[in-house]
Amino acid sequence: MTSFTKHISFIEKNFAELKPSTEVALDLKYATTDNFMKQNIYDGFNRCFVSPVTHLMFIKACVELRLFHPDLKFLIWDTLRPRSIQAQFYDHLKGTPFQNYVANPNPGSLHNFGMAMDLTLQTKDGVPLDMGTGFDDFADLSQPKLENKFLASGQLTQQQFDNRLLLRNVLENQGFQVLEHEWWHFNALPKDQVYGIFPILD
């Protein structure tokens, strides 16, 4: 039994569910083996929850996408994540060059509060936009803070850069902030406005 199923009543009480819609597709990577752990970490649990704050912000982003980019939709890879699973991720990467890609489970990732979203954009026909790397690619090319360097060197094409910027603009217009080393990761609120204030999923 995963922390999801064990705490489902707590989740349904404190978090808001996102379901597939005209603007939203789901491909929850950790409920499959297509992830950096190469395991079905969520044990098949494939419902998508976020905090009510995140939910409100994201719905506004969906409205913007529908109005200005009606040919596109969001593709969500991960949102709310139990802290017990965060610990598995952290232990898996601890001591490797990639350990900064996973937050320490103490005090926790914003994913553990439903305050972070991992997502991209795809066409209505289901074709993901080319962002230069895939999800959970730990190469430097994934890092927004290095995009200008890679754009200048040609390792990131103008189209890939523009696609990232489109995703970023739609979400940041509603208050989300991209993580500087993961183009797919967006936080709804800063950590100091979350820790000790909002419920965490253990």
C-alpha positions in Angstrom: 0.0 0.0 0.0 1.5 3.4 -1.0 1.2 6.6 1.0 -1.4 7.7 -1.6 -3.8 4.9 -0.9 -3.1 4.9 2.8 -3.9 8.6 3.1 -6.6 8.9 0.4 -9.1 10.5 2.8 -6.5 13.1 3.9 -5.7 13.8 0.3 -9.3 14.2 -0.9 -10.0 16.5 2.1 -6.9 18.8 1.7 -6.1 18.8 -2.0 -7.9 19.4 -5.3 -8.0 16.8 -8.1 -7.0 17.6 -11.7 -8.6 15.5 -14.3 -8.1 15.2 -18.1 -10.0 18.0 -20.0 -9.8 20.1 -23.1 -6.7 21.8 -21.7 -5.2 19.0 -19.6 -3.7 15.6 -20.3 -2.2 13.3 -17.7 0.9 11.0 -18.0 1.9 10.5 -14.4 5.4 9.2 -14.9 5.9 7.7 -11.4 2.8 5.6 -11.8 4.7 3.9 -14.7 8.2 2.5 -15.2 9.1 5.4 -17.5 11.0 7.5 -15.0 14.6 7.8 -13.6 13.9 5.2 -11.0 12.7 2.7 -13.7 10.0 1.6 -11.2 6.3 2.1 -10.8 6.9 4.1 -7.6 3.2 5.1 -7.2 2.1 1.5 -7.5 -0.4 2.4 -10.2 -2.0 5.3 -8.3 -2.7 7.7 -11.1 -4.9 10.4 -9.8 -3.5 13.9 -9.9 -3.9 16.2 -6.9 -2.6 19.7 -6.1 -3.1 22.2 -3.3 -6.3 24.4 -3.6 -3.9 27.4 -4.1 -2.1 25.6 -7.0 -5.4 24.5 -8.4 -6.8 28.0 -8.7 -3.6 29.3 -10.3 -3.5 26.4 -12.7 -7.1 26.7 -13.8 -6.4 30.4 -14.7 -3.4 29.2 -16.8 -5.8 26.8 -18.5 -8.1 29.6 -19.4 -5.2 31.6 -20.8 -4.1 28.6 -22.9 -7.6 28.0 -24.2 -8.0 31.7 -25.2 -4.6 32.3 -26.8 -3.3 28.9 -27.7 -6.3 26.8 -28.5 -4.3 24.2 -30.4 -2.3 23.3 -27.2 -2.9 21.6 -23.9 -0.9 20.9 -20.7 0.6 17.5 -20.2 1.1 16.8 -16.5 3.8 14.4 -15.4 3.8 14.8 -11.6 2.2 17.0 -8.9 1.4 15.9 -5.3 4.0 13.4 -4.1 4.2 11.8 -0.6 7.3 12.7 1.5 8.0 8.9 1.9 8.5 8.7 -1.8 10.5 11.9 -1.8 12.9 10.1 0.5 13.2 7.2 -1.9 14.1 9.6 -4.7 16.6 11.5 -2.5 18.3 8.3 -1.3 18.5 7.1 -4.9 20.4 10.2 -6.1 22.3 11.0 -2.9 26.1 11.2 -3.5 25.7 11.4 -7.2 26.2 14.5 -9.4 22.4 14.7 -9.8 21.4 14.9 -6.1 20.4 18.6 -6.5 17.6 17.5 -8.7 15.7 16.1 -5.7 14.8 18.0 -2.6 15.7 16.7 0.8 12.6 15.0 2.3 13.3 17.0 5.5 11.8 19.6 5.4 10.3 18.3 2.1 9.8 19.2 -1.5 7.0 21.6 -2.6 5.6 18.5 -4.4 4.9 17.1 -0.9 2.6 20.0 -0.3 0.9 19.9 -3.8 2.6 23.2 -4.5 4.7 22.0 -7.4 3.8 20.8 -10.9 6.0 19.0 -13.4 4.5 19.5 -16.9 4.9 20.4 -20.5 2.8 21.4 -23.5 1.4 19.2 -26.2 -0.8 19.6 -29.3 -4.4 18.6 -29.1 -3.4 15.6 -31.2 -1.1 14.5 -28.4 2.3 15.4 -29.7 4.5 17.0 -27.0 6.3 20.2 -28.0 10.1 19.8 -28.4 11.7 21.3 -25.3 15.2 20.1 -26.0 15.2 17.4 -23.4 12.7 15.0 -21.9 11.3 14.9 -18.3 13.7 14.2 -15.5 16.7 14.6 -17.9 19.5 15.5 -15.6 21.7 17.0 -18.3 22.7 20.7 -18.0 20.6 21.3 -21.2 17.5 21.0 -18.9 18.4 24.0 -16.9 16.6 27.3 -17.6 19.5 29.2 -16.0 21.8 27.9 -18.8 19.4 28.4 -21.8 21.1 31.5 -23.2 24.4 29.7 -23.3 23.0 26.6 -25.0 21.0 28.8 -27.4 24.2 30.6 -28.4 26.1 27.3 -28.9 23.2 25.8 -31.0 22.7 22.9 -28.5 19.2 24.4 -27.8 17.4 25.5 -31.0 15.4 28.6 -31.2 12.2 26.6 -31.5 13.0 24.6 -28.4 13.8 27.8 -26.5 10.5 29.4 -27.7 8.5 26.3 -26.7 10.0 26.5 -23.2 9.3 30.2 -23.1 5.7 29.7 -24.1 5.1 27.1 -21.3 6.9 29.5 -18.8 4.9 32.6 -19.8 1.5 31.0 -19.6 2.3 29.6 -16.1 4.2 32.6 -14.8 1.4 34.9 -15.8 -0.6 33.3 -13.0 2.2 33.4 -10.4 4.1 30.1 -10.9 7.8 30.2 -10.9 10.1 27.8 -12.9 12.8 26.0 -11.1 16.2 27.2 -12.3 17.5 23.8 -13.1 14.3 22.0 -14.4 12.4 23.6 -17.3 9.4 21.3 -16.5 9.1 22.1 -12.7 6.9 25.1 -11.5 6.3 26.2 -8.0 3.0 27.9 -7.0 4.5 29.6 -3.9 7.9 30.2 -2.5 9.0 27.7 0.2 8.9 30.3 3.0 5.2 30.8 2.3 4.5 27.0 2.4 6.5 25.3 5.1 4.7 25.1 8.4 1.6 26.7 6.9 0.1 24.2 4.5 -0.5 20.5 5.0 2.1 18.0 3.9 1.5 14.5 2.6 3.8 12.1 4.5 
